[in-house]
Every structure is written in structure tokens, then in C-alpha cells.
Amino acid sequence: MCPEDIRFAADPASDVVRGLAALGLDLTVVTAAGPGRSRAALAAALTAATGARPFAGVLSLLADEPRPHPEHPELPGGVALTLALVQALGDAGIDAPLWCVTRGTAVLGAGERPGPVSHAAVAGLGRTAALEHPGRWGGLVDLPPDPDERALRRLCAVLTSVTDEDQVAVRSTGVHGRRLLPAPVRRDPPPGRGAGDTFGHGTVLITGGTGGVGAQVARWLAKGGTGHLLLVSRSGARAAGADELRTELRELGAAVTIAACDAADPDRLRDVIGALPGEQPLTAVVHAAGVLDDGTLDSLTPARTAACLRAKLTAAHALHEATAGHDLAAFVVFSSLMGVVGNAGQAGYTAANAALEAFVAGRRAEGLPGTAIAWGAWAAGEGMLREDVVRRLRDRACPPWPRRRPSPRSAGRSPRTTASSSSPTPTGGASPTRRVRAPPPC
């Protein structure tokens, strides 16, 4: 499945198809023909191309679509097309396993850089597809930007023979399987060390600052000695409980500004940041805003998926632009465990958080501060989850963060919190990958 007709396109997807064909694979190429292609159009194209002919699998190169969805600019075209493809395969009654190709979602060593955030979003979508449609899921295959013949031969071997791995990175040097390992335990900060040592001694901007999670972060920072908190949310001071929160934070010793601001609007963010007094410069950002729109893959639409990405990824990019030139001590984004492992019924949220973590990896690769914290579930009323979702996660051995205000010590020790790093390496005990014993290349 390609974004464009390979007879006329000169893009990475077309190069992969030509390379696999040269290796002797029997391929039927179906073209999406544009980032706004609907599930019905893709189902019709698949049916017309395949007919009654059986085939061994479906290889999607749709992540390589560089354009956004024509009606939803926050939604990368590759994500929109991958969603439509998963839906279309079900509509067309095609049960052959689906493999989705990404690039740069695995960073194997210092010589590699994080790939496009849209590819990470496709990977997040794929992790949910694996849980919702295990019977027709093949896996995720990460390729280098320009795979050579050796890498394509290994890709061929994965597609035809690997059955015990569904998230792999294929390189010329080998095939690596994705692994999640415990983060190293760090000692508690020394006595007297406060939030200012990490977040600077100026203003800390918190998106979603009047919501449940944002308010918890604000309390933690105020207790740690942060001098000025800038809480931004769509409702600003009109948000429920905003006045009480302001009073509480002031009693803890922090100056507080609450501003109505769409975090995805870089111009408005610049105005809010520009209004800060000179003696309280911006020194840190905590992006805690987000949107949930639960639903199975079959029920999702481009509009619903775009809303999740806008709240997480578009807002992060707006913060990145609005803070350019500021000497930030920290740029922290709140991601989710769902972006790491997927979750049935939360494909849009999973894709958004996976993309958010890739965005932070890109900042770190540029030498900028960036930390992504993949939280588990917060208790209902604290985060965004409904009580029935919290119960379901508890049944899956993922109980919610307790309904209490976290201290600096407890926040650093949560076993349900994962800090994402940007550059995992393929060797050593701390690696999130391992070499897969693949069959001989075809």
C-alpha cells in the first residue's frame, strides 16, 4: 500500500517497493492517491486490486505520506491513511496480516537521529491495532531513511518468516526487537534541593494548568520553591476552581498568573509569554494539557484523531516555537503509558502520545532540553479518565495514580511513571532493543 503511484513517484515508499520487487517478491501495489483518501475509497481500491486472489500479507508504506489531511491540518496524512487502511481492510474482509513501515521510530546508536513525528504516531496507532485486531495484525517495521539492499533483504525475511516479533527495527547490520526495560533507580535529591534546581528560578508555564493534573503539578512546584507559576488553559481564570487554586498556590509562597490561552496557538502563547515581567523570565515549560476521545479504531474519524493530536503534538510544537530564544532549564511534556504500549479503544490518544515523545526526542537531538514522562492512569477526577476506564485499567494490573497530592519524593519513585529518552542504543543491558535471530534473507 503506497501513498502515490510508484510509476511516477520518486519517494522513499516507491524505492522500497522497487527494491522488494527486484528481490523477487510477488507484489500487488495499491495506491492511496492522496492524504485525504477515505476508508470506503481504500476498501474499493483493495477489492479491485486483489479480487479473489489470496495473498500472504499487507505491507503499508503510508507513513511516508508527507502531506497533512486536507481538512484537518493537525492530522499527518500518513496517520490518516493508516487509520483508513485498518478500517478498509476490515470492510473488505481482508484478514491477511498488516505490517506498517515507519522510519526513525527506533534510534539505534549515536549515528541515527529520530525520524518524523508522524511515523511515531503511526506506530502508536499500530500498537492499538495489534490489541484490537490481533488476528489480522502483522507488526511494525522500522527502516532507515534510505535502506540498502541488505536492509531490504532483511525486511523481506521479516515479512515472510518472522512470527514471534511484531515490533522490529531492520537495519543493514541486523534485525532488532523492541523491548521495554526498567529505568535505572535514582537516589532522592539531596536535602534542600528544590524545584528551582530543575525548573529554574523564574516562571514555569503549565499548559492545562487549571485542570486536575496541571493543578497537581502547580502545587508540587509551589511547594518546591518555584517563584512564579503561569497557568494557561482555554478557560483561564473562568475555569472551575481557578480562584481557589490561585489562593492555595499563593499560600504556598508562589506568585500566580492564570491566562486564557489555546496552547496550540503559537501567536497567543508568544503574547502571554511576552507579558511576563522582566524579573520573572520564563525558565521552564510543563505541557500537561491533553484531550481524550475514546473509541475503537473502527469508530474513529479523521476529525476525532486530529483533536487528540492537536492537544498534544500541535501544542508542543507551538510551545517549541513560542519559547525559541528563551533560556529554558526544562521542557517537560506529559505523555502516557498508552503511547508506549498501546491501549484498545484509545488509538487517537495513543498516536498523539507516541508522536509527543518523538517530538521531545527531536528536541534533545538538537541539543535542547526535553523530557517526556509517560504516566500511567491518574485517579478519576485527577486526570482525564472516566471511572469505568480506571476500573478496566485496574483489572489489567495498571491501577491509577492514588488520589493524593504527590510530593517531590513520591513523584520521582512512581513505578507507573516512565521517562522517555531520545537515543536508545542496540547494545548493553539498558537497551530497549535486542537482536532478533531472523531467518536467512530472501
ABEGO torsion letter per residue (X at the ends): XBABBAAABBBAAAAAAAAAAAAGBBBBBBBAGEAABBAAAAAAAAAAAAEABBBABBBBAAAABABBBAABAABBAAAAAAAAAAAAAAAAGBABBBBBBBBGABBBEAABBBBBAAAAAAAAAAAAAAAABAAABAEBBBBBABBBAAAAAAAAAAAAABAABABBBBBAAEBBBBBBBBBBBBBBBBBGBBAAAAAEABBBBBBGAABAAAAAAAAAAAAAGBABBBBBBAAEAABBGAAAAAAAAAAAGBBBBBBBBBAABAAAAAAAAAABBAABBBABBBBABBBBBBEBAAABBAAAAAAAAAAAAAAAAAAAAAABGBBBABBBBBBBAAAAAEBBGAAAAAAAAAAAAAAAAAAAAAGBBBBBBBBBBBBBGABABBAAAAAAAAAAGBBBBBBBBBBAAAAAABAABBBBBABBBABEAABABBBBBBBBBX
